[in-house]
Amino acid sequence: MSAMNLSSSAAGYRRLVWGEIKVLIGRCRERVYSRYELMSLNEGDLRDIGLTRGEAEFEAAKPFWQK
């Protein structure tokens, strides 16, 4: 393989890795936001979506990296 091919291959790999990191960060931010929103729901709203306050608190207490 020539130096040019190795260089472009490495650049492509870096772009791929950074792209995956961006997606992962976006998912983590979405989890944080969703859990924050879940905790802001009142009892009636929680009942409408089929959750108890305890279940909502359990979900909200999860770390951002955990599904």
N, CA, C and O atoms as a GROMACS GRO file, in nm:
protein
  268
    1MET      N    1   0.083  -0.117   0.000
    1MET     CA    2   0.000   0.000   0.000
    1MET      C    3   0.089   0.125   0.000
    1MET      O    4   0.192   0.127   0.067
    2SER      N    5   0.050   0.223  -0.072
    2SER     CA    6   0.130   0.346  -0.078
    2SER      C    7   0.102   0.433   0.044
    2SER      O    8   0.004   0.413   0.116
    3ALA      N    9   0.190   0.530   0.066
    3ALA     CA   10   0.174   0.622   0.178
    3ALA      C   11   0.044   0.701   0.165
    3ALA      O   12  -0.021   0.731   0.265
    4MET      N   13   0.004   0.733   0.041
    4MET     CA   14  -0.119   0.808   0.018
    4MET      C   15  -0.240   0.726   0.062
    4MET      O   16  -0.332   0.780   0.125
    5ASN      N   17  -0.242   0.598   0.028
    5ASN     CA   18  -0.354   0.513   0.066
    5ASN      C   19  -0.361   0.495   0.217
    5ASN      O   20  -0.470   0.495   0.274
    6LEU      N   21  -0.245   0.480   0.282
    6LEU     CA   22  -0.243   0.466   0.427
    6LEU      C   23  -0.294   0.592   0.495
    6LEU      O   24  -0.368   0.586   0.593
    7SER      N   25  -0.253   0.707   0.442
    7SER     CA   26  -0.294   0.834   0.500
    7SER      C   27  -0.445   0.854   0.486
    7SER      O   28  -0.511   0.892   0.583
    8SER      N   29  -0.499   0.828   0.369
    8SER     CA   30  -0.642   0.846   0.349
    8SER      C   31  -0.722   0.741   0.426
    8SER      O   32  -0.832   0.769   0.472
    9SER      N   33  -0.666   0.622   0.440
    9SER     CA   34  -0.731   0.517   0.516
    9SER      C   35  -0.738   0.555   0.664
    9SER      O   36  -0.841   0.535   0.729
   10ALA      N   37  -0.629   0.609   0.717
   10ALA     CA   38  -0.626   0.652   0.857
   10ALA      C   39  -0.723   0.768   0.879
   10ALA      O   40  -0.792   0.772   0.981
   11ALA      N   41  -0.728   0.861   0.785
   11ALA     CA   42  -0.820   0.974   0.797
   11ALA      C   43  -0.965   0.926   0.795
   11ALA      O   44  -1.048   0.975   0.872
   12GLY      N   45  -0.995   0.831   0.709
   12GLY     CA   46  -1.130   0.776   0.703
   12GLY      C   47  -1.167   0.705   0.832
   12GLY      O   48  -1.280   0.715   0.879
   13TYR      N   49  -1.072   0.633   0.889
   13TYR     CA   50  -1.096   0.564   1.015
   13TYR      C   51  -1.123   0.665   1.127
   13TYR      O   52  -1.214   0.646   1.207
   14ARG      N   53  -1.044   0.772   1.132
   14ARG     CA   54  -1.064   0.875   1.234
   14ARG      C   55  -1.202   0.939   1.220
   14ARG      O   56  -1.270   0.963   1.320
   15ARG      N   57  -1.243   0.966   1.096
   15ARG     CA   58  -1.376   1.024   1.074
   15ARG      C   59  -1.485   0.928   1.123
   15ARG      O   60  -1.582   0.970   1.185
   16LEU      N   61  -1.466   0.800   1.095
   16LEU     CA   62  -1.563   0.700   1.138
   16LEU      C   63  -1.572   0.695   1.290
   16LEU      O   64  -1.681   0.694   1.347
   17VAL      N   65  -1.457   0.692   1.356
   17VAL     CA   66  -1.454   0.686   1.502
   17VAL      C   67  -1.518   0.811   1.561
   17VAL      O   68  -1.600   0.801   1.653
   18TRP      N   69  -1.482   0.929   1.511
   18TRP     CA   70  -1.540   1.053   1.564
   18TRP      C   71  -1.690   1.058   1.537
   18TRP      O   72  -1.766   1.109   1.619
   19GLY      N   73  -1.733   1.007   1.424
   19GLY     CA   74  -1.876   1.001   1.396
   19GLY      C   75  -1.949   0.914   1.497
   19GLY      O   76  -2.058   0.949   1.543
   20GLU      N   77  -1.889   0.800   1.531
   20GLU     CA   78  -1.950   0.711   1.630
   20GLU      C   79  -1.952   0.774   1.768
   20GLU      O   80  -2.048   0.757   1.843
   21ILE      N   81  -1.848   0.847   1.801
   21ILE     CA   82  -1.842   0.917   1.930
   21ILE      C   83  -1.952   1.022   1.937
   21ILE      O   84  -2.017   1.037   2.040
   22LYS      N   85  -1.972   1.096   1.829
   22LYS     CA   86  -2.077   1.198   1.826
   22LYS      C   87  -2.214   1.135   1.847
   22LYS      O   88  -2.298   1.189   1.919
   23VAL      N   89  -2.238   1.021   1.783
   23VAL     CA   90  -2.366   0.952   1.798
   23VAL      C   91  -2.384   0.908   1.944
   23VAL      O   92  -2.492   0.923   2.001
   24LEU      N   93  -2.280   0.853   2.002
   24LEU     CA   94  -2.286   0.807   2.140
   24LEU      C   95  -2.314   0.923   2.236
   24LEU      O   96  -2.397   0.910   2.327
   25ILE      N   97  -2.249   1.036   2.216
   25ILE     CA   98  -2.272   1.153   2.300
   25ILE      C   99  -2.416   1.201   2.284
   25ILE      O  100  -2.481   1.238   2.382
   26GLY      N  101  -2.465   1.200   2.162
   26GLY     CA  102  -2.604   1.240   2.137
   26GLY      C  103  -2.703   1.150   2.209
   26GLY      O  104  -2.801   1.198   2.266
   27ARG      N  105  -2.678   1.020   2.208
   27ARG     CA  106  -2.767   0.926   2.278
   27ARG      C  107  -2.765   0.950   2.428
   27ARG      O  108  -2.869   0.947   2.494
   28CYS      N  109  -2.646   0.974   2.482
   28CYS     CA  110  -2.634   1.000   2.626
   28CYS      C  111  -2.707   1.128   2.664
   28CYS      O  112  -2.776   1.134   2.766
   29ARG      N  113  -2.693   1.231   2.582
   29ARG     CA  114  -2.762   1.358   2.609
   29ARG      C  115  -2.913   1.337   2.603
   29ARG      O  116  -2.987   1.394   2.683
   30GLU      N  117  -2.958   1.257   2.509
   30GLU     CA  118  -3.101   1.228   2.496
   30GLU      C  119  -3.154   1.156   2.620
   30GLU      O  120  -3.264   1.186   2.667
   31ARG      N  121  -3.075   1.062   2.672
   31ARG     CA  122  -3.116   0.991   2.794
   31ARG      C  123  -3.128   1.086   2.912
   31ARG      O  124  -3.224   1.080   2.988
   32VAL      N  125  -3.030   1.175   2.926
   32VAL     CA  126  -3.032   1.272   3.036
   32VAL      C  127  -3.158   1.358   3.025
   32VAL      O  128  -3.230   1.378   3.122
   33TYR      N  129  -3.183   1.410   2.906
   33TYR     CA  130  -3.299   1.496   2.884
   33TYR      C  131  -3.429   1.420   2.910
   33TYR      O  132  -3.519   1.473   2.976
   34SER      N  133  -3.440   1.298   2.859
   34SER     CA  134  -3.562   1.220   2.876
   34SER      C  135  -3.589   1.190   3.022
   34SER      O  136  -3.703   1.196   3.068
   35ARG      N  137  -3.484   1.159   3.096
   35ARG     CA  138  -3.501   1.128   3.238
   35ARG      C  139  -3.538   1.253   3.317
   35ARG      O  140  -3.616   1.247   3.412
   36TYR      N  141  -3.482   1.365   3.278
   36TYR     CA  142  -3.519   1.492   3.341
   36TYR      C  143  -3.668   1.521   3.316
   36TYR      O  144  -3.741   1.558   3.407
   37GLU      N  145  -3.710   1.504   3.192
   37GLU     CA  146  -3.851   1.526   3.156
   37GLU      C  147  -3.942   1.429   3.230
   37GLU      O  148  -4.051   1.467   3.274
   38LEU      N  149  -3.899   1.306   3.244
   38LEU     CA  150  -3.979   1.206   3.315
   38LEU      C  151  -4.004   1.249   3.459
   38LEU      O  152  -4.115   1.232   3.510
   39MET      N  153  -3.902   1.303   3.523
   39MET     CA  154  -3.918   1.347   3.661
   39MET      C  155  -4.007   1.470   3.674
   39MET      O  156  -4.059   1.497   3.783
   40SER      N  157  -4.025   1.543   3.567
   40SER     CA  158  -4.109   1.663   3.573
   40SER      C  159  -4.258   1.631   3.554
   40SER      O  160  -4.342   1.720   3.571
   41LEU      N  161  -4.290   1.508   3.519
   41LEU     CA  162  -4.430   1.470   3.498
   41LEU      C  163  -4.504   1.459   3.631
   41LEU      O  164  -4.447   1.418   3.733
   42ASN      N  165  -4.631   1.497   3.629
   42ASN     CA  166  -4.712   1.483   3.750
   42ASN      C  167  -4.771   1.341   3.755
   42ASN      O  168  -4.756   1.263   3.661
   43GLU      N  169  -4.838   1.311   3.865
   43GLU     CA  170  -4.892   1.176   3.885
   43GLU      C  171  -4.990   1.134   3.775
   43GLU      O  172  -4.989   1.019   3.731
   44GLY      N  173  -5.072   1.226   3.731
   44GLY     CA  174  -5.169   1.196   3.625
   44GLY      C  175  -5.100   1.162   3.493
   44GLY      O  176  -5.140   1.069   3.423
   45ASP      N  177  -4.997   1.240   3.460
   45ASP     CA  178  -4.922   1.213   3.337
   45ASP      C  179  -4.852   1.078   3.344
   45ASP      O  180  -4.850   1.003   3.247
   46LEU      N  181  -4.793   1.049   3.460
   46LEU     CA  182  -4.727   0.919   3.476
   46LEU      C  183  -4.828   0.805   3.462
   46LEU      O  184  -4.800   0.703   3.399
   47ARG      N  185  -4.944   0.823   3.521
   47ARG     CA  186  -5.049   0.721   3.511
   47ARG      C  187  -5.088   0.700   3.364
   47ARG      O  188  -5.110   0.587   3.321
   48ASP      N  189  -5.097   0.810   3.289
   48ASP     CA  190  -5.134   0.801   3.147
   48ASP      C  191  -5.035   0.717   3.067
   48ASP      O  192  -5.073   0.649   2.972
   49ILE      N  193  -4.909   0.722   3.104
   49ILE     CA  194  -4.809   0.644   3.030
   49ILE      C  195  -4.778   0.510   3.098
   49ILE      O  196  -4.691   0.435   3.054
   50GLY      N  197  -4.852   0.482   3.206
   50GLY     CA  198  -4.843   0.351   3.269
   50GLY      C  199  -4.726   0.334   3.364
   50GLY      O  200  -4.676   0.222   3.382
   51LEU      N  201  -4.681   0.443   3.426
   51LEU     CA  202  -4.570   0.434   3.522
   51LEU      C  203  -4.613   0.485   3.658
   51LEU      O  204  -4.699   0.571   3.669
   52THR      N  205  -4.551   0.430   3.761
   52THR     CA  206  -4.568   0.483   3.895
   52THR      C  207  -4.455   0.581   3.922
   52THR      O  208  -4.357   0.586   3.847
   53ARG      N  209  -4.469   0.659   4.027
   53ARG     CA  210  -4.362   0.753   4.063
   53ARG      C  211  -4.233   0.676   4.093
   53ARG      O  212  -4.124   0.720   4.056
   54GLY      N  213  -4.245   0.563   4.160
   54GLY     CA  214  -4.127   0.481   4.191
   54GLY      C  215  -4.056   0.433   4.066
   54GLY      O  216  -3.933   0.436   4.060
   55GLU      N  217  -4.132   0.389   3.967
   55GLU     CA  218  -4.071   0.345   3.841
   55GLU      C  219  -4.002   0.460   3.770
   55GLU      O  220  -3.894   0.443   3.713
   56ALA      N  221  -4.064   0.577   3.773
   56ALA     CA  222  -4.005   0.695   3.711
   56ALA      C  223  -3.876   0.734   3.782
   56ALA      O  224  -3.776   0.766   3.717
   57GLU      N  225  -3.877   0.730   3.914
   57GLU     CA  226  -3.757   0.763   3.990
   57GLU      C  227  -3.645   0.662   3.965
   57GLU      O  228  -3.528   0.698   3.956
   58PHE      N  229  -3.682   0.534   3.955
   58PHE     CA  230  -3.584   0.430   3.926
   58PHE      C  231  -3.518   0.456   3.790
   58PHE      O  232  -3.396   0.448   3.777
   59GLU      N  233  -3.599   0.488   3.691
   59GLU     CA  234  -3.545   0.516   3.556
   59GLU      C  235  -3.458   0.641   3.558
   59GLU      O  236  -3.351   0.643   3.497
   60ALA      N  237  -3.503   0.744   3.625
   60ALA     CA  238  -3.430   0.871   3.628
   60ALA      C  239  -3.298   0.859   3.704
   60ALA      O  240  -3.205   0.936   3.678
   61ALA      N  241  -3.287   0.764   3.795
   61ALA     CA  242  -3.165   0.748   3.874
   61ALA      C  243  -3.054   0.674   3.799
   61ALA      O  244  -2.940   0.670   3.845
   62LYS      N  245  -3.086   0.616   3.684
   62LYS     CA  246  -2.985   0.545   3.607
   62LYS      C  247  -2.878   0.643   3.555
   62LYS      O  248  -2.908   0.758   3.523
   63PRO      N  249  -2.754   0.596   3.548
   63PRO     CA  250  -2.650   0.681   3.490
   63PRO      C  251  -2.677   0.704   3.340
   63PRO      O  252  -2.742   0.622   3.275
   64PHE      N  253  -2.626   0.814   3.288
   64PHE     CA  254  -2.655   0.850   3.148
   64PHE      C  255  -2.605   0.747   3.047
   64PHE      O  256  -2.658   0.740   2.936
   65TRP      N  257  -2.507   0.668   3.083
   65TRP     CA  258  -2.453   0.571   2.988
   65TRP      C  259  -2.533   0.441   2.988
   65TRP      O  260  -2.511   0.355   2.902
   66GLN      N  261  -2.625   0.426   3.082
   66GLN     CA  262  -2.703   0.302   3.092
   66GLN      C  263  -2.837   0.319   3.022
   66GLN      O  264  -2.905   0.420   3.039
   67LYS      N  265  -2.875   0.217   2.944
   67LYS     CA  266  -3.005   0.219   2.876
   67LYS      C  267  -3.117   0.200   2.972
   67LYS      O  268  -3.233   0.199   2.932
   0.00000   0.00000   0.00000
